[in-house]
Amino acid sequence: KLLARGEYREIADIAIRVEGRTNLLFSFEKMALRDALRSPAGARLFAHELYAFLHGRGSPQRRFEDWVQAVADLPQGRSKVLTWPVVTVFGFIARPDKHLFLKPRVTRRAARAYGFDFGYASEPSWPVYRGLQTFAQIIRRDLGRRPGMRARDMIDVQSFIWVQGAGEDGA
């Protein structure tokens, strides 16, 4: 309804508030995102493309690639907005039945420890995200084979990845 009424600033503010209640993004990512969404053009682009990513038509690949392009097109301030955590945080929060959150260091460690060839690249892209989804499906399958370990959604899978990939520094 907010999108139909053109209330892009309200949508951006709600998204920032919801994400702000988590500890998923680093402070510099939170600031970069807030800076990018301050302008009316940034808020409008964000609102339209986030909705399309989460609820739009088309293949998951097309929706993800369009979302990545939208984040890349947001106004840039002092810090980079196009990071894996920023690209993946809203899908994970809104649709944990379908989406994962990608924290590169911990996810790469988890994949390595699990024996999964993740194929990570720092630039957000569909092949890497698809690889993350494949990794999650393997984890979900393997957990389901153990009594009492069935993952209900990607939050459970994400938790497994974080524990598996936690290093000595806790990240």
C-alpha positions in Angstrom: 0.0 0.0 0.0 2.8 2.4 0.8 4.4 1.7 -2.5 1.2 2.3 -4.4 0.8 5.7 -2.6 4.4 6.7 -3.4 5.5 6.7 0.2 9.1 5.7 -0.6 10.6 7.6 2.4 8.3 5.8 4.8 9.3 2.4 3.2 13.0 3.2 3.5 12.6 4.4 7.1 10.7 1.2 8.0 13.4 -1.0 6.4 16.2 0.9 8.2 14.3 0.6 11.5 13.7 -3.1 11.1 17.3 -3.8 10.1 18.5 -1.6 12.9 17.1 -4.0 15.5 19.5 -6.6 14.3 23.3 -6.9 14.6 23.7 -8.2 11.0 25.3 -5.2 9.3 28.5 -3.5 10.5 28.1 0.1 11.5 29.8 1.4 8.4 27.3 -0.6 6.2 24.3 0.8 8.2 25.6 4.3 7.7 26.2 3.8 4.0 22.7 2.5 3.6 21.1 5.4 5.6 23.1 7.9 3.5 22.0 6.2 0.2 18.4 6.3 1.2 18.3 9.9 2.3 17.6 11.3 -1.2 14.1 10.9 -2.6 15.6 9.1 -5.7 17.5 6.6 -3.5 14.4 5.9 -1.3 12.3 5.5 -4.5 14.7 3.1 -6.2 15.2 1.1 -2.9 11.4 0.8 -2.3 10.5 -0.3 -5.8 13.4 -2.8 -6.2 13.2 -4.3 -2.7 9.5 -5.0 -3.3 10.3 -6.5 -6.7 13.0 -8.7 -5.2 10.9 -10.0 -2.4 7.5 -10.3 -4.1 7.9 -9.6 -7.8 7.4 -11.8 -10.9 10.2 -13.4 -12.8 12.9 -15.9 -12.0 14.8 -15.7 -8.7 17.9 -15.0 -10.8 16.4 -12.0 -12.6 14.9 -10.6 -9.3 18.2 -11.0 -7.5 20.3 -9.4 -10.3 17.8 -6.5 -10.6 18.1 -6.0 -6.8 21.9 -6.1 -6.9 21.8 -3.5 -9.7 19.5 -1.3 -7.7 21.8 -1.4 -4.7 24.7 -0.6 -7.0 22.7 2.4 -8.4 21.9 3.9 -5.0 23.6 7.2 -4.3 27.1 6.6 -2.8 28.3 8.5 0.2 31.6 7.9 2.0 31.1 4.2 2.3 30.3 1.5 -0.2 26.6 0.4 -0.2 27.1 -2.6 -2.6 28.3 -5.3 -0.2 27.1 -8.9 0.3 25.6 -8.1 3.7 23.6 -5.1 2.5 22.4 -7.0 -0.6 21.2 -10.1 1.4 20.0 -8.7 4.7 16.5 -7.6 3.7 15.7 -10.8 1.9 16.8 -12.8 4.9 14.8 -10.7 7.4 11.6 -10.6 5.2 11.7 -14.1 3.7 13.8 -16.5 5.8 11.9 -19.3 4.1 13.7 -18.5 0.9 16.7 -16.2 1.5 20.0 -16.3 3.3 22.3 -13.7 4.7 25.9 -13.6 3.4 28.6 -12.6 5.8 31.6 -13.4 3.6 34.3 -14.3 6.2 32.2 -16.6 8.4 30.4 -18.2 5.4 33.7 -19.0 3.6 35.1 -20.5 6.8 31.9 -22.6 7.2 32.0 -23.8 3.6 35.7 -24.7 3.9 35.1 -26.6 7.1 32.1 -28.4 5.6 34.0 -29.4 2.5 31.8 -27.3 0.2 33.4 -25.4 -2.8 31.7 -22.1 -2.3 33.2 -20.2 -5.2 33.0 -16.8 -3.4 33.6 -13.5 -5.2 33.4 -10.1 -3.4 31.2 -8.5 -6.0 27.5 -9.6 -5.4 26.4 -11.8 -8.2 23.8 -14.5 -8.9 26.3 -17.4 -9.3 27.7 -16.7 -5.8 24.2 -16.3 -4.3 23.1 -19.5 -6.0 26.2 -21.3 -4.6 25.1 -20.1 -1.1 21.7 -21.4 -1.7 23.1 -24.8 -2.8 25.3 -24.9 0.3 22.2 -24.2 2.5 20.2 -27.0 0.7 23.0 -29.4 1.5 23.2 -28.4 5.1 19.4 -28.6 5.4 19.4 -32.1 3.9 22.2 -33.2 6.2 20.6 -31.8 9.3 17.3 -33.4 8.3 19.0 -36.8 8.4 19.9 -36.4 12.1 17.2 -36.9 14.7 15.9 -33.7 16.1 18.0 -31.5 13.8 15.6 -30.6 11.0 16.0 -27.0 9.9 12.6 -25.1 9.9 13.9 -22.3 7.6 17.0 -20.5 6.6 17.4 -18.9 10.0 18.3 -22.4 11.3 20.6 -23.0 8.4 22.1 -19.6 8.9 22.7 -20.3 12.5 24.5 -23.5 11.6 26.7 -21.6 9.1 27.6 -19.1 11.8 28.5 -21.7 14.4 30.4 -23.7 11.8 32.3 -20.7 10.5 33.0 -18.9 13.8 36.7 -18.4 14.1 38.8 -17.7 17.2 37.8 -14.0 16.9 34.1 -15.0 17.1 33.4 -13.8 13.5 
